[in-house]
Amino acid sequence: MSSIDTLLRQLASAGEPASLPEALVYLKTRLGREESRRAEATIPRRLRTVLALVDGRRSVQVLRTLLHSYRGLDDALDMLHKMGLIEPLPERWDLGPA
């Protein structure tokens, strides 16, 4: 069994993730970008589909709209995050008056 399979089994048994905020935006990490470019996937097709749509601009709400028939989007995003393939877009700290 590969290390990815082992990790997926551990993550799947870790319990239900909290519902994600609709405004949350994810971006691919370096590992996520490498996985996206790989010709042969090391993650399941369903996760790879979600990873392909994560671009640092689309919110969870937009992803829900694009993947309206995809069940378990929160689980998929949580799993990709725990695998180190995506991360939340950092909040801007300089929103105050200049």
Buried (B, 14 or more C-beta within 10 A) or exposed (E): EEEBEEBBEEBEEEEEBEEBEEEEBBBBBEEBEEBBEEEEEEBEEBBBEBBEEBEEEBBBBBBBEEBEEBEEBBBBBBBBBBBEBBBEEEEEEEEEEE
